[in-house]
């Protein structure tokens, strides 16, 4: 990305001033020689032409980069001088032009030697160009930002009058019809912002506005009831999952304990030992699924306490990656890590963020194709810390019609036969935890490539 640094812009300004001074000196030198019938007009004319071309070239460059920081950044950045209203700035600019013309005329009238005239022209030309560039670059930035007209006293005054007499923004200065429409519009804006307790007194409206006000009240009531019903349903679902999970945990704990006791018995029957091994695997899987259900229910309902602190994401990733080395090696997976050498500080709950990242590592350890690479990297992009993990899936990723299923939904897995050890809750938990802490969670699927990312704002 090509940046327009302050140094490049400063150099362009200096070159523009140098060529402008050359042009002015050439013009005044020609006038001086013509009045005194002195030769050397060819050299002075060459100076004038070179100065004119050079000043216009660098002025064109400054026009192109005004307000921008790089070729790829389309944002226009304004400065302190751009806060001045356009019409006030124009008045100052016109006064400045008049002053320039006045000084230029007086320089002709003053009797200088040629060397003294060049010094005076160069000094005045430099000062004039500094002020000219301030005004000119400000106007260019306003044009690019589409604020040349809107940021003016005349436009602001016209907008105020339009709001008062047309839109009815000031109920005391407008007609009854405009006032009633303003109140309806204001109520709709409040409802759209989430203030569902907003109501309109229908008796205060007349004609068509009364019907509109009644409709707004009905929409508000229906919307409020729908939201309350959804909240009740979500709470009932969360309570049901939590209660059932707790009810399952009691007999499940007994099953796990008795299986553990059976494992300690010296059973000679090979089939019996195999049965106990299967019971142990399935009971542990059921235990993990029950715990995941409880956690997913708490997280999705927001019923979880967060301890937000400033943490080093680089250190957390090193710690998590080290804990998974053995699991990756057991399946022939090579982890390729690319992390910054310096700290990247973010604000999050360290324990919950670790759980979210751990779920992504676990997902890669379970479902990545054996003897392949798992790529982990952390980059700082536009003041955001972006953690990514990518791997090749060992099974075809699910599709539904032309669009892929959302793998962050509950119980959705990469392999649909439901014979693997996963519960289908890991990515859902990671996504919900990330969003609860104010981060962003995203998944990209391209063929058999699976990529997940977690984004948090960097703390300065």
PyMOL commands that set and color helices and strands:
alter all, ss='L'
color gray80, all
select helices_A, chain A and resi 6-36+41-65+80-83+86-109+114-144+153-167+171-173+176-192+202-204+208-264+270-300+313-323+325-330+350-367+426-436
alter helices_A, ss='H'
color red, helices_A
select strands_A, chain A and resi 309-312+334-338+345-348+373-381+384-392+440-446+449-457
alter strands_A, ss='S'
color yellow, strands_A
deselect
rebuild
show_as cartoon
